[in-house]
Amino acid sequence: MKKWTLTSAIFLLCILFLFPDQGRRIHANAEGDSDEIANPPKVEEKLGAVPNGLSTDSDVVKRESESMSKKTLRNSAQKFEFQAEVSRLMDIIINSLYSNKDIFLRELISNASDALDKIRFLALTDKEVLGEGDNAKLEILIKLDKEKKILSIRDRGIGMTKEDLIKNLGTIAKSGTSAFVEKMQTSGDLNLIGQFGVGFYSVYLVADYVEVISKHNDDKQHVWESKADGQFAISEDTWNEPLGRGTEIRLHLREEAGEYLEEAKLKDLVKRYSEFINFPINLWATKEVEKEVPADDDESSDEEETTETTSEEDSEEDKEDEETEKKPKTKTIKETTSEWELLNDVKAIWLRSPKEVTDEEYTKFYHSLAKDFSDEKPMSWSHFNAEGDVEFKAVLFVPPKAPQDLYESYYNNNKASIKLYVRRVFISDEFDELLPKYLSFLQGLVDSDSLPLNVSREMLQQHSSLKTIKKKLIRKALDMIRKIADEDPDEIDGKDKKDVEKSAEDDEKKGQYTKFWNEFGKSIKLGIIEDAANRNRLAKLLRFETTKSGGKLTSLDQYISRMKSGQKDIFYITGTNKEQLEKSPFLERLSKKGYEVIFFTDPVDEYLMQYLMDYEDKKFQNVSKEGLKLGKDSKDKEIKESYKELTKWWKGALATDKVDDVKISNRLADTPCVVVTSKFGWSANMERIMQSQTLSDANKQAYMRGKRVLEINPRHPIIKELRERVATDPEDDGVKQTARLMYQTALFESGFLLDDPKDFASRVYDSVKTSLSINPDAAVEEEDDTEEPEIEMKGDSSSNAEADDVKDEL
């Protein structure tokens, strides 16, 4: 963002008022400037009349266009500068610009990093500017004083002169870094952070009084101090310790900001926001250590008395004890010590070339980034630089395991696992637009020098850049996942034997994609549902078991390579589990003819197949729905004609069961009949899923249920016998009952839930009676209704005796 644009925006936001008398003087001068406006606008007569009031006079148009074209102030007018109440502006910056108090430390460390970058840049041409000893150490130091409630941040950067303190800290929105970059543009990109000049004032989120002690090589040491009340003071520093060079900021914390006096809090903030700053960040930390000190005299005398009571017979042990006594007696105590502790030991590996980073470094970086304290390596990673409209560097990781709650609140969880950095400074991990939800399991970061952040650096201002980043991240993420499959020996198919043997040597990569699929396979399916633009690329990552996979996972490409000659569709079936589907009657003829069928056993698969209609010009066909084509049989027409009377009769017999049709089946071999659904309606499995939903509406579900069609096997003896019975006596009640029972059985076997389980059970019991030659009208033996009187038993002997008498009478 250009500097003048930002400054104008801040002035527009913060101007409260112009002095009234000055405003009147401007107005008076404007009125007196008659030579500039020769023909002042006139109020048109009959402006409210109709229709003339709706038209625009040509002179009015001309005058308006002349007025709009004027971009300069009149020369004769008295000019004034806008005035802003500094205290009010400070209040806006402190209380409105930033939403999170924690970022004050990020801003101060960023400023310190800028100062160190400046001195390092100048040292490239003049090494003497660094000085000697501690001054040559380019580092950031953080120190606490809990008693005085002071937090200090010190750097050995370029420092500020008295004039710099006035310009940079006394002028709101004055960024020294921006000016430095402008001055050094011809010397290369310095990658400095400061852009807006208001980051420093975030200190007043937690402090009510701030001191800035600074020493520049070209000036004496000065102190800048302010309470953010519209005033600041600068004086030559004669009482503080000489800095040598650099800046120290002392924050006198507010009462409610006591948490920032805790070492753990500061460590967490540095790890979160400034972990990858180029310069070492050290905290003056306290810790307890064990130390051996001389024992007290009382303890020594006690030990001597104990030694004298030992047995004289054990002379060797006595000698050893005497030697031990000659040594000074010590004891271990805990002592509190303080020392500098390095907080940012993890380097920003994304700034290096991927060829220079080792696998161990990637693994260490992943554990630091994801806060994963296990010993497992990430499954894969992708490290790349993107150039174009938006330039950025990124590192993406596939975690070894999925979080336990990954899918529990899938659509309600807005937190992303991709961290956004700008010039190595953490901005936020709440930009859920960087990656789609189905890739939210990935860990990683994006670092850009050109992202359009708002003044507080807490949100992105332009969404067009986000779309570009998102598109590139998705492509790289999918390539990374595809790489896991390509390098897995178990996934190799159709390659040279030599290549297979070479890949099989790498045991670490063996079975990696199966592991990935078991952990994150559902995310790939959700991606096919949600991301139409990348649907085909995601489909290549799908894995499933089939009737011919032998318990291993198969891809769509592998399935197509095994398709029979003349097979046009990809066959699949959905259900609860593989064992149940293997016994499904829908697979009988397909298996006999050698067709391969995909098993989809995840509930999300039903939704998946509503979006994945085809792949590589092959249509998907659910074998439990209408439309299954297995080639034509020369006898099909003859068979349909011979069973025409039966199918018509059966449809009439099932009129009350909402059966749409009864047809001859081409998918059955051993089962007499099944129930299939229409091509675009719900399958039996989908109906069961929808009915199990907590907030399901039965009335609305009725519209989505597929039309049910009873398909019969013309080669089955039961169907043949039923055809003969119907031809003999179509009104036979026994035949009708059998037809209804067969339909309900087929309905149940096909995976549907019965509307009336009691009716089905009654028909089964009637059938059992017939098979056992039991009279259908045989009644159930009635139960004896005689009831024994209840007797209340009491604890005393007289009551027990009464109870015994009653029993005897009974």
N, C-alpha and C positions, 0 to 999 in steps of 0.2 A: 504494500500500500504506500502510495506516495505521501511524503511528509505533509505537503500543503493540504491534501485532502483530509488527513487525520486531524490536523490542527483546526481546520474549518469546522469539522464535525464536532469537535469538543467545544469550540466556542459557541456553536449553535445550540448545543445541549445545555451549556452552563450560564449563558448570559441571563441575568435576572431582570435588569432594567437599565435604561439610560436616564441620566439625571433629567428631571422635568424641564428645568430652565434651559438646558442645552437643547433638548428636543424642540422647545418653542423657538429658539434662535435659529435652528436649522429650518424650521417651518417658515419663519419670517423671511429668511434669505431666499428660500425657494420661491415665495410669493413675490418678492421684489425683483426677481430675475425675469423681467418682461421681455428682454431681447432674445432669450432662449426659447420662449414659448410665444409665438406670434399670434396664433389662433387658438386660444384656450377652448376646450370642449364645451359645447352648449348642451343644456338639457333639452331634449327633443320634446316638442309639443305633441299632445295626443299619443304619448308613449303607450298608454294603456288601452288605446282604441283597437278595435278589431275590424278589418284585417291588417291595417297599416302598422299597428303595433308589433306585428310578428315579423315585419321586414326590417332589414338593416340598411341604413343610409350609407351611401358610398363614401361620403366624407368621414363618417364615423369609423369605417373600416380603415381608411387611410391614416387617420390620426392614431388609431390603436396600433397599427403596424409600425408607425414611426416611433411610438413610445416604447414598444417591445424591442425595437432594434437598438435602442440606446443602451450601451454597456458601460459608459464612462460617466463620472460625476461632472457636474457643471463646474467650470473653472472659477466662476465668481462666487460659488457657494462656500460657506465657512465649514471646514472639515473638522471632524472629531474622531477620536479613537473609541472603539467599544470598550466599556469598562465591565469587569466581572468581579464580584465580591469574592475575594480569595478564600475566605473561611467557608463560604457556601460551596464553592467549587471543591475544596478539600473534602467537605462532608459528602458531596456526591461521589467523589472518587473512592473514598474510604468505605462508605456504606452501601453504595449502589453498584459500583463497578465490579466488585468481587463478591461472589456468593459463598466462597469457602475460605475461612481464615487460614487454613493450613498452607495456602499457597504463598504466604509472605516469605517463608524460608526459601521456596523455589525461586522467587523473584530476586532475593538478595544473593543467593548462590549464583544465579545466572548473571547478575551484574558483576559479581566478583570474577566469574569466569571470563566475562568480557574484558575486564581490566587486565587480567593475566594474559589474555590473547593479545591485547594491545602492546604490552611491554615485550612480549615474546616476538611480535612482529617487528618492533623497532630494534630489537636485539639482533635481528638478522643482518642489519647493516651497521650496527654500532653495539658491540658486545659490552662496552663499558656501562651502558645504561642499566644493566642488571646488577652491577656492583659485585660484592664478594660476601662470603659467609652465608648467613641466613637469608640475606636479601636476594641471593641468587636462586633460592628455593621457590619455585612457582607452585604455591599451594594455598588452600583455604582452611582456616582454623576456626573452630566453633568452641566457645567456652561459656560455662554457666557460673553464675554467682547466686545461689539460692537465697542467701541471707538478704542481699540487696535487691533481689528479683531483677537481675540484669542478664540479658542474653547478648553475647558479643559474637560478631562474625567478622573475621579479619582476612584480608588477602594481601599478597605482596605484588599487586598489579602496578599499573602505571601511576596510580594516585591522582589527586586533583590539587590544582593550585587554588588560591583564594578566588580568583576569577572564575575558575571552573566550578567551584562550589556555588557561587552566585548564579551562574548560568544554568548549570545542570540540576541543582536542587532547589534553587529559588524561582525557577521558571517552570510552571506546570506544563507538562507534555513536551519538555525539552529533552531530547534523547542524545546524549553524548555519543552513544554508539552509532546512531544514524549519521551524525556529522562525521564521525571518524571513517565510516564506510564510504561516505561520499567523497571524502578527502583522499582515500586510498583506493578508489575504484580501479585505477589504472594498474595497481600493484597486485591484483588478484582478489579472489573471494576470501574474506576473513572468517566467514560463518559466525558472525557475532549475533547474539540473541536479541538485544534490546532493539525495539522498533518504535515504541510509543512514548517512552519517557515518563510513564506514570507507574511503572512497576515498583519503584522505590517507595511510593506512598502507601503501598499495602502494609507497611510496617505499622501504621496507625490502626490497623485492625486489631492488634494485640498490645500495642504500646501507647502510652499517653505522653511520653517524653522520649526524644531520640537525640543521640549525639553521633555525629559523623566526624571522626578524626582522620585526617588525610595528609599524606606527605608526598609531594611530587619532587622529582629530581631538580626542577627549575625553581622551586619555591620553598619557603619555610613550612613547618607543620602547623596546620590550622584546625580549628574545631567549628563545625556547623551544628547548631542545636535549634530545636523547635518543638512546640507542643501542638502543632497543627491548628493553631488558633489564628492563622493569618499573618503571623510574624515569625521571623527566624533571625538568629544572631550568628555572626562569624567573628572569631577572635584568634589571635596567634596563640598556639598551644605551648605553654611554658611549664605546665604542671604534670602532664601525662608522660609516660615512658616514650622515648623517641621510637618511631616506627621504622625508621630507615628509609622505607619506601612502601607505599600502598595505602590501604584504607581499612579502618576498623569502625564498624557500626555497633553502637551500644543501644540496646532496646530496654527501656525501663518499663517492664511489663505491667499491664493492668491487673487488678485483683482477679478478674474472671479468666485471665490467661495463664493461670498458674501451671497448667498442664505442660506448657512449653518449657518449664524448668526441669522436666523429667528427661533423663538421658534416653530412655526407651522411646519416648515420643519423638524426639529429634532424630534418633536412628531410623525410626520407621519413615519419617518424612523424607529424609535423605535417600533412603532406599527406594522410596516410591517415586519421587520427583527428579532426583538429581544423581541417580546411581551411575549414569554413564557420562557425567561431565569429564572433560579431558584431564583435569587437574585433580590431584589428591585432595580429598575432603577429610580432615581429621577432627575428631571430637575429643576434648579433654575429659576422659571418662575415669570414673572411680570403680575399683573392684577390690574384693577381699582375696588376700593370698595367705597361704600358710607359711609361717616363719618359725625357725628354731631359735630360742633365746635361752640364756643361762637360767637354770632352775633356782628357786628361792632357797635360802639357808635352812629353813624349817623342813623343807622337803628332802634336802640332802642329809640332815641328821636322822630323819626317819629311815632313810634307806640304809644308813650306816648301822643303826640298831638292828634292822632286819638282817643285815649281813652277819652280825656277831652271833646270832642265834642258829646259824647253820651248823650242821654236824661236822665234828672234827675228823671223822673217818673219811669224808669226801675231800681229801686234800687237793686233788687236781682242780676241782671246781672252785675251791677257796682261792687258789692261785689266780684262776681266771677272773674271779670276782675282784681280787685285789688290783689286777691290771685294769679292770673296767673302772674301779673307783678312782684310779689315778687320772682318768679322762674327765674333763669338765662335764657336769650334769646339765642337760638341756631339756627343754620342753617345747611343744609346738603350740603356737598361738595364731589366731587370725588377725591380720593387720589390713587396714584400708589404705590402698595406694592409688595414686592418680598417674595417668600417662596418656599420651596421644594415641587414639585408636582410629585406624583407617576405615572409613565407611564405604568407600566405592572401589572395591578391589576387582570388580567385574568390568572388563573392558567392552567398549561398544564394537563388537565384532562385525556389525553390519557395515561399518565404514571401511573395512578392509576388503580386499578381493577374495571371493569365495575360494580361490585356489590356495590362498595363504592360510586359511583357517582349518585346523585339524578337527577330526571327529570328536576328540576329547574336549576341545574348546566349545564346540557346538553343544555337546551334552551338558557341560558345566553351565553354559549360558542359558540353556533351556530350563535347568533346575532353578536357576536364579530368577528367570523371568516368570515362570509358572508357579513359583513357590512350591515345587514338587521336591520333597525331601527323600524320595525313594531312590534306589540305585538303578532303576530301569532307564534304558536309553529311549529317546523318542523314536517312533517307528520310522519317521522320515523327516526331512526338512528341505526347505527351499530358500535360497539366499540370492537375491537379485536386485538389480538397479533398473528403474524405469525412467525413460526419458520421453520427452514430448511436451504436451501442453502443461502437464503437472509432473515435475521430476520428484522422485522419492526413492528411498532405499527401504527394503523390507526383508524380514526373515520370518518364515512360517514354519511351524512344527506340528506334527501329528503326535499327540500324546500316546503313551503306551497303554493307557486305560481310559475308559470313559467315566466321567463323574457320575456318581450314583443318581443324582437328580437331573440328569441331562434332558430327559424327556418328560419329567413330571410336570414342569411348568413351562413347556416349550414356547407357547404363544404369549405367555405373560412375563417371561423373563427378558428384560431389555438390556441387561448387562452383557457387553461383548467381551470376548477374550483377546481382542486385538488392542494393543496399547498404541496410542498416538503420541509421537514425539516430534518436536520441532527443534532442530539443531541440538539433538541429544538431550533435550529437556522434556520430561514427561508432561503432557498436557491433559490427557484424559483417557479412560478406558470405557467411556459411556457413549462413544460414537457407534451405535449399532448399525449405521448405514455403511460402514466400511466393508462388512461381509454380510451376506444373507444369513438368516437364522439357521438354515440347515448346515452351514459350515461353522456354527458357533463353537463347535468342539475344538477347533484349531486354536493353537496358542501362537502368539507372535507379536510383531510390532511393525509400525510404519513410521519412518522418519523422513520429513520433508523440509526443505528450506523455503518453499514457496507457497505453503498453504495459507489461505486468507483467513487468519484468525481475527476475532474481535479484540478490542483493546485489552481486556483482561486475560486473553489467551485461553479462555475456557470454552469457546464454541467456534465452530466454523461459520463463516459468513456467507460463502457462496457454495451452493450445492452442486454446481456443474463439475467442479473439481472432484467432489466426492464420487460422482458417478464414474469418472474416468479411473480413479483409484480402485473403486469397487470392481469394475470390469476387469482390470488387470490382475487384481488379487484373486478373483474367482478363477481366471484362466490358469494362473500359476498354481493355485491350490489343487485344481483338478489334475493338472499335469503331475504334481507331486504325488497325488494318490495313485494315479495311473503308473507312476514309476515303481511304486511298491509292488504292484501286480507284475510289471514287466521283469523285475529282478527276482521274483519268487520262483524257484525251480518247480514248485508244484503247479504253477500257472503256465509254464512253458508248453506250448502246443504247436506242432508243425515246424519246429526248428531242426537244424542239423544235429545229429547225434553228438558231434564234437562240442557244439555250443551247449547242449544239455549237460554233458559231463562237466564242462567248465563251470557252469552255473551251479551245479549240484555240490561243488566243493565248498561253496559258501553256506555253511550250516546256519549262520545267523539269519540269513534271508529266507530260509526254507520255512514255509508255512506262515510268513508274515502277513500276506494278504488275507488269509483265512482268519488270522487273529484280528486284523483290522475290520473285516466284515462282521465278525461276531461282536465287536465293540461299537462300531459306528455305521453298520449297514443300514439301519433305519434312517439315518441322516441322508444317505444317498437316495433312498426312496422318497423321502420328503422333498428332496431337491428336485426330483423329476416332477413331483406334483406342483411345486411352487415356481420353478425356474424354467419357463418355456424356452428361453433363448439357448440354454445349455442342456436341454432335455436329451438330445442324442448323445452328447458327450458323457452325461451321467449314466445313460443306459448302458454304455460300454463297461461301466464299473459295477453293474448289477451281478450278483451271484446268487445261485439257488441250487437245490438238489432236483434231480429228475429221475425218471424211471430207469435210466441207463447210466447214471453217474456213479453208482456204487458207493453211495454215502459221501462222496466228495462234492465240492462246490463246482458249478459250471457257469460259464459266461454265455451271453447270447451269441457271441461269435462262434464259440465252440458248439453250441446247439445247432446253429445254422450249418456248420461244416459237417454235421452228422445227419442232416435231414435226408429223408428218402427221396429218390428221384420222383419228380412230379408233385411233391408236397409243397403247397403254396402258403400254408398257414403255420404259425407257431402255436402249438397246443399247450394249454396249461389248465390246471384245476386248483381251486382254492378250498381250504378247509382248516380244521383245528390243528392237526398234526400229520406228519408224514405217514405214520403207521395206519391211521384211519384212511387216508387217501389211497394208500396202496391197495386196499380192499374195496375201493369204490366200484360200483357196477359201471360207472361211466368209462372206466379204463379197460373193460374186458376185451372188446373187439380191437381197440387201438393197440393193446399189448400183443394180441395175437397176430396182428398185421405188421408188428415191428416198429410202430411209431413211438417216438420219444415224447413224454409229457412232463412239463415243468410242475413242480410242487410249490405252491405259494401258501405258507402256513401262518404268516404274520397278519394280524388284523389290518395293518396299514396297506397290505397288498391289494385289498379290494379297492381302496381309493386310488392306489397306484395305477391299476389297470384301466381306470376310467380316463386317465390322462395319457398313458402310453398305448396308443392305438396301433402303432406299427414300428418296425425296426428293419432297416435295410430293405425297404420295399416288401417286407413280409408282414402280413396282418396277424394280430393275436386272436386266437379263438379259444374261448372258455368251453371245455368239453361237456360242461353241465348245462349249457345253454343251446338254444336252437341255432341252426346254421352249420352244423358239423358236416363236412364233406369228406368222404373217404373213397371217392371213386364210384362210378356207376356199376350196378349189377344188372345183367341182362334180364334177370327175373324180377326185378323190383316192381315193374309195372304190373306183372301178373299177380304178384303177392298182394299188392295194394288192392287190386280188384277182388281177390278172393276174401280179403278181410274187411271189405267195405261195409258189409252188413254189421259185423261185430263192432267196428269202431263207431259207427253211427249209433248203435244201440247203447254202447258203453257211455258215450258222451251224454245221452239222454238220462241214463241211470245216475250219472254224477252231476246232474244239473244243479242240485243244491250245494254242491261242494266248490262251485265257482271254477270249474275246469274249462279252460278255453277250447281245448280240442283233444282228440285221441288220435294218435298217428302210429304208423309202423316205424320202428326204430332201426337205425343203421349202426348203433353203437353198442348193442347188447350181444352177449354170447351165451352166458349161463343164467342170467337173471330174467325172470318173466316180464318185468316192467319197471320203469323208472319215471320220475317226474322231472321235467326240464322247464326252464323259464325262458321267456322271450329274450331276444338278443340284447336289448337296451334296458331291460329291467334289472332289479336286484336279483342276485343269485341267492340260493338257500343260505349260504354262509353269510352274505351281506345282510339278509333279513335278521339272522340271529344276532349279528353284531349291533344292528340298529335297535333291536328290541331290548338289548342289555344296557343301552345308554340310560343314564340317570334321568335326564330330562326329555326322554323320547315322547313323541306325540303319536299315538296310534292312528289318529285320523289323518295326519299328514303322511304317515308311512304308507297308507293304503294307495296313495297316488304313485309311489315309486316301486311298489311290488310288481315283479314281472308276471306276465300272464302264464299260468301253469298249464303245461301240456303233458298228458300222459302218453308215454311212448311204450309200445308193447313189442315183445320179441316173438315174431311169427313162427320161430323154429322151436319154441319151448312147448313141452307137452301140456302144461296147464292152459296155455293160451289156445292151443289146438282143441283141447277138450271143451273149453269155454265157448269156442266158436260153434262146436257141434251142439252144445246145450242150447245156445241162443237160437240156432237155426231150428231146433226142435220145438222149444217153447220159450219165446222171448219174455213172457209174463211170469215165469217161474220166480217166486220170491227167494228161493234158495240160491238161485243163480245171481240174482240181484245183490243179495247179501254178500255172496262170495266176491262179486265185482267190487263192491264198496270196500270190503276188507283188503283186497289186493291193492286198491288205490291208496288206502291209508298206510299199508305196509310199505308201498313204494315211496310214499311221501316221507315216511320216517327214515327209510334207508337212504333217500336222496339228500338228507340233511335238513329237512324242514321241521319246524315245530308244529305239532298237531293242535288244531284249534279246539278239539274236543277229545282229550286223552281218555276220558271215561267211556265214551262211545266206542273208541278203538279197543279198549280193554274188554268191554262187554262182548264185542264180536269175536275176539280171540278166545274168550272163555266158552262161548257158544260153539266155536269150532272144536275146542277140546272135548266138550260134551259129546259132540257127534262122533269124534274119533274113538271115544271110549264107550260108545253105544249107550249113552245116558239119555234118558228121556229129557227133551228140552224143557218140559214143564215141571220137572222135578224140583220140589221146593227145598229150601234150606231148613234144616232141623232147628226148631225154636229153642231158645235158651230158657232154663228154669228160672222163673222170676222170684223164687223164695229168697228172702233176705234174713240174715241173722241179726238180732237186736244188738246194738252197740252197748258195751258195758264199760263204765268208767272205773278204772282200777285206782284204788287209793293205797296209801302207804301203810295204814294201821291194820292190825291183825283181824279186827272185827269186820272191816270192809272186805278183806280177802275171803273171810268165811262166808259172807253173804254172796260173794261172787261165785263161790264153789256151789252153794245151794242152788243158785239160779242155773248153773251148768247142769247139775244133776236133774233138775226139773225138765230141762230141755232134752 
